[in-house]
Amino acid sequence: MKNSEKLFPLKLSLIDRHNPFFFDVATFFQAEERFGKDIRLEVEYYDLSANRYIYETAIEVVGSLLPITIGNDNPEKMLRTLEKIEKTLSGLRVSRESVVKTSLLLPKQSDSVLSPVEKLIPELLADMKNDLSEYPFIPEFIILSNKWVYNPDPNNMVLAYYFEDHSHLRNKLRILENYGLIYEITYNNVARFVISEELAVYLTSDSQHNNLKALY
């Protein structure tokens, strides 16, 4: 470990049940000579409310299992066992595709419905309009606090709206849900929604742009 000091301390932006972290240390020769007898792990972390915690524990480096050897074992038996494990794990996996339900056939809303909604939550709709103007093919968004650490999926870009920017954000979104203008597709700990095509078209139309300017 003498040549590895520069690698420590390890710093990770996020660890949770969906993003676990494993760090294994194993040695089979002169363990105590290499590491010493008093080895301790210290972990410092923060929760979503920015509360600081420190966890410390002793580490034993001489109790590792020996390496697995493959030679006289029955390969067919091992293969069957691995297939059973894979089958079990496949049943436990929860993918985005399996959790997110297909889009409902929402009733189309007329401008007579959208205009009153616009007067109730003009700031939020203005932000949505700006985002859709810049990212017209990203109707999906999440809501979160700017104090949270969130690692987005690089293959599935989404918009984001923060509680600190919009008071009563969840209640405002409930209005849009009640009118069928957005629908929820949450599949993890972060609430996620999709903007309906009717709302997207309305927000990006020239007439709606003029309406929002008049409201401000």
C-alpha positions in Angstrom: 0.0 0.0 0.0 3.0 2.3 0.3 2.7 3.3 -3.4 -1.1 3.9 -3.1 -1.3 6.8 -0.6 -2.4 9.2 -3.4 -5.5 7.1 -4.0 -6.8 7.8 -0.5 -9.1 9.0 0.9 -11.6 7.7 -1.6 -14.4 10.2 -2.4 -17.7 9.2 -3.9 -20.6 11.6 -4.8 -23.4 9.1 -4.0 -23.9 5.8 -2.2 -27.4 4.4 -1.7 -29.3 1.1 -2.3 -29.3 1.7 -6.0 -25.6 2.8 -6.2 -23.8 0.5 -3.7 -20.0 0.6 -3.3 -17.7 -2.3 -2.5 -14.1 -2.2 -1.5 -12.4 -5.5 -0.9 -8.9 -6.0 0.5 -7.4 -9.5 0.5 -3.9 -10.8 1.0 -2.6 -14.3 1.5 1.0 -13.7 2.4 2.5 -11.7 5.3 -0.8 -9.9 6.0 0.1 -8.5 9.4 3.6 -7.5 8.1 2.1 -5.7 5.2 -0.9 -4.0 6.9 -0.2 -4.1 10.6 -2.5 -5.3 13.3 -4.5 -2.1 14.0 -6.2 -1.2 10.8 -9.3 1.0 10.9 -11.7 2.2 8.3 -13.1 5.7 8.8 -16.2 6.8 6.7 -17.4 10.3 6.6 -20.7 11.0 4.9 -23.7 13.3 4.6 -27.4 12.5 4.3 -29.8 14.4 2.0 -30.3 17.0 4.7 -26.6 17.8 4.8 -26.1 16.2 8.2 -22.6 14.9 8.8 -21.8 11.4 10.1 -18.6 9.6 10.9 -18.4 5.8 11.1 -15.2 4.0 12.2 -14.5 0.2 12.5 -11.6 -2.1 12.8 -10.7 -4.2 9.7 -9.3 -7.7 9.7 -7.1 -8.6 6.7 -6.1 -12.1 7.7 -9.5 -13.8 7.5 -9.9 -13.8 3.8 -11.1 -16.9 2.0 -8.7 -18.8 -0.2 -8.9 -18.2 -3.9 -11.5 -20.4 -5.7 -9.9 -23.1 -7.8 -11.5 -24.8 -10.7 -10.1 -28.1 -11.8 -11.7 -31.3 -10.7 -15.1 -29.8 -10.1 -18.0 -30.8 -12.3 -18.4 -28.0 -14.9 -21.9 -29.0 -15.7 -23.0 -28.8 -12.1 -21.3 -25.4 -11.7 -23.1 -24.2 -14.9 -26.5 -25.3 -13.6 -25.8 -23.6 -10.3 -24.8 -20.3 -12.1 -27.9 -20.5 -14.3 -30.1 -20.9 -11.2 -28.4 -17.9 -9.6 -28.8 -15.8 -12.7 -32.5 -16.8 -13.0 -33.1 -15.8 -9.4 -31.3 -12.4 -9.8 -33.2 -11.7 -13.0 -36.5 -12.1 -11.1 -35.3 -9.6 -8.5 -34.0 -7.0 -10.9 -36.3 -3.9 -11.3 -35.6 -2.1 -14.5 -36.9 1.2 -15.6 -38.8 -0.4 -18.5 -40.5 -2.9 -16.3 -41.6 -0.3 -13.7 -42.6 2.6 -15.9 -46.0 2.0 -17.3 -46.9 2.8 -20.8 -48.4 6.2 -21.5 -52.1 6.4 -20.8 -54.4 7.8 -23.5 -55.1 11.1 -21.9 -58.0 13.2 -23.1 -57.0 16.2 -25.2 -57.4 19.5 -23.5 -58.6 22.6 -25.2 -57.2 26.1 -24.8 -60.2 26.9 -22.7 -58.9 24.5 -20.1 -55.2 25.4 -20.4 -55.7 29.1 -20.0 -57.1 29.0 -16.5 -54.3 26.5 -15.5 -51.8 29.0 -16.9 -53.1 31.7 -14.6 -52.8 29.5 -11.6 -49.1 28.5 -12.1 -47.5 31.0 -14.6 -44.0 30.7 -13.2 -43.8 27.0 -13.4 -45.3 26.9 -16.9 -42.9 29.6 -18.0 -39.9 27.5 -16.9 -41.4 24.5 -18.7 -41.8 26.5 -21.8 -38.2 27.7 -21.7 -37.0 24.1 -21.2 -39.1 22.7 -24.0 -38.0 25.5 -26.3 -34.4 24.4 -25.7 -35.0 20.7 -25.4 -38.1 19.9 -27.5 -37.6 16.2 -27.5 -37.2 15.8 -23.7 -40.8 15.8 -22.2 -39.7 13.9 -19.1 -38.8 15.7 -15.8 -38.0 15.1 -12.2 -38.6 17.2 -9.0 -36.0 17.4 -6.3 -34.1 19.7 -3.9 -31.0 21.5 -4.9 -29.4 20.0 -1.7 -29.7 16.5 -3.0 -27.0 14.6 -5.0 -28.6 13.1 -8.0 -26.7 11.1 -10.7 -28.8 11.2 -13.9 -28.8 8.5 -16.6 -26.6 9.8 -19.5 -28.7 7.8 -21.9 -32.0 9.2 -20.7 -31.7 13.0 -20.2 -34.5 14.6 -18.2 -35.5 18.1 -17.1 -35.4 19.0 -13.4 -37.4 21.4 -11.3 -36.5 22.3 -7.7 -38.6 22.8 -4.6 -36.5 25.8 -3.7 -37.4 27.5 -7.1 -41.2 26.8 -6.9 -43.1 27.0 -3.6 -45.7 24.1 -3.2 -44.2 22.5 -6.3 -45.9 19.1 -5.8 -49.3 20.8 -5.3 -48.8 22.7 -8.5 -48.0 19.6 -10.4 -51.1 18.0 -8.9 -53.1 20.6 -10.8 -51.5 19.5 -14.1 -52.1 15.9 -13.2 -55.8 16.5 -12.5 -56.2 18.0 -15.9 -54.3 15.1 -17.6 -51.5 17.5 -18.7 -48.8 15.5 -17.1 -48.6 11.9 -15.7 -46.3 10.4 -13.1 -43.8 7.6 -14.0 -41.8 7.4 -10.8 -39.7 4.2 -10.5 -37.2 5.1 -7.8 -36.9 7.6 -4.9 -37.1 10.7 -7.2 -40.6 11.7 -8.4 -40.7 11.6 -12.2 -43.3 12.9 -14.7 -43.9 13.2 -18.4 -45.4 16.3 -20.1 -48.4 15.4 -22.4 -48.2 16.3 -26.0 -51.1 18.7 -25.7 -49.3 20.7 -23.0 -46.0 20.6 -24.8 -47.6 22.0 -28.0 -49.5 24.6 -26.0 -46.4 25.8 -24.2 -44.3 26.1 -27.3 -46.9 27.8 -29.4 -46.5 31.5 -30.3 -49.9 32.4 -28.8 -48.9 30.9 -25.4 -45.7 32.8 -25.5 -47.6 36.0 -25.8 -49.9 35.0 -23.0 -47.1 34.3 -20.5 -45.5 37.7 -21.4 -48.8 39.3 -20.6 -49.1 37.5 -17.2 -45.7 38.9 -16.2 
